[in-house]
Amino acid sequence: MGAAAYHRGSKVIANQIQADYGFDKKQLSDQIQRMSTMAEEFNQYATKVLDFIVEPRGLCRTTVEHQKTKNKFKKLMELCITCDNEWVDANSTDAIEWLRVSKARAKARHSALVYVMQSWNIEHYIGTIPGAFR
């Protein structure tokens, strides 16, 4: 089979998949926009969480400071650093990859926050939590 026949066959298959599953450019563009928005929300949440862990405020301050001295917190922060390194190395123009690393980064920081906050209400101190962590 020649290159031209291969490309024609690929075009026919792509058109059939598009017809079967109804993907169009507008729908794909909307999905990419939603993924970018979600990634930005995860990044903002991750920043808020780290700011709070570094400088806790309010009545839970002593609890947070005490929990930060434990070994489990150090392991959770190592996980956060690993996720941060992945996030730095990721390509922000690839919406799916950017969403994946942003969510992993926010999830790692969220787990550290849950550990240091113990039974305190996180939403009271941080604000709204992205839907993936509720």
N, C-alpha and C positions, 0 to 999 in steps of 0.2 A: 504494500500500500504506500502510495506516495504521500508527501507532506501536505499537499493540497487536499487530498481525500481525507486525510486524518483531521485536518482543521474543519472541513465541511461536516464530517461525522461528529466532531466535538461540538460544533455549533448546533447541530440537530439535537443532540443529547441535552445540551444546556437549555435550548428552547423547550424541550419536552419537560424537563424538570421545572422550569419556570411556569409552564402551563399547569402542571400537576399540583404544585405547591403554592402557586400564586404569588411568588416573590416578584416584586417590582422595585424599581430604583427608589421610589418615594418611601416605600415601606422600609427598605433597607437603610435609607438615610435617617428615618425616624428612629429605628432601632439603634443605630450608631450614636445618634444624639442622646437617646435615653441612657445608653451605656456610659457616655462621657459625663452626663449629669450625675449618674450614680457614683462614678469614680471620683468626681469632684466632692460629692457629699462625704464619701468615705475618707478622702484626704483631709477635709476640714475637721471631721470627727477625730481622726487620728492626731491631728495637731492639737485640738482641744484637750484630748486625753493626756497627751504627753505634757502639755503645759500644766495641767492639774497635778499630775504625778510629781513633776519637778517642784512645783510650788503649791502645795495643798492649801486650801482656805476653808474657813468655817469650823464647825464643831468637830468634824471628822479628822482634823489635822493630826492629832496625836495618834490616832489609829493608823493613818496612812504612814506617818513617819516611823512608827513601830514596825509595821509590816515590811517596810522597805529595807530593814536590816536583816531579814530572813533569807535563807539560801534559795527558797523557792522563787522569791522575787528576782533574785539574780538570774536564775534560769529563764524566767519569763522575759526578762530584759534582753538576754542573749537571743531569744527567739525574735524579739522585736528588732534587734540589730540585724539579724539575718534577713528578716522581711524588708527592713529599710534598704539593705544592700541590693536585694532583688528589685525593689521599687526604683532605686537610682539607676540600675542597669537596664530597666525596661524601656521599651519604645512607646512613647506617649501617643504616637500617631496610629498605633494598632489598638483600636478601641477594646477589643476583647481581652488582649493581654494586659492592657492598662487597667481595666476593671478588675481582672483577676489579681494582679499584684496590689492594687489599692485596697481591695477587700481583705486580702491576706494580711496586709500591714495594719489595717484598722482592727481586724479580728485579734491579732497578736497583742496590740496595745489595749484592746478592750479586755482581754483575759487578764492582763496585768492590772488593769484598773479594778476589775471585779475582785481580784485577790487582795489588793490593798484596801479597798473600801469595805470589805467584809459585809456587814449587814446594813450599811448606810445606803440611802436612796441615791443612786447614781444620777438620775435625771434632775434631781434637785440641784446638784452641783455642776453638772456638765451641760445640761440642756437636753434637747431631744436626741434620742439614740436612733441611728438608722434602722430601718425595719428588719434588716438581716440579723440583728443581734437581739431582738426582743424575744 
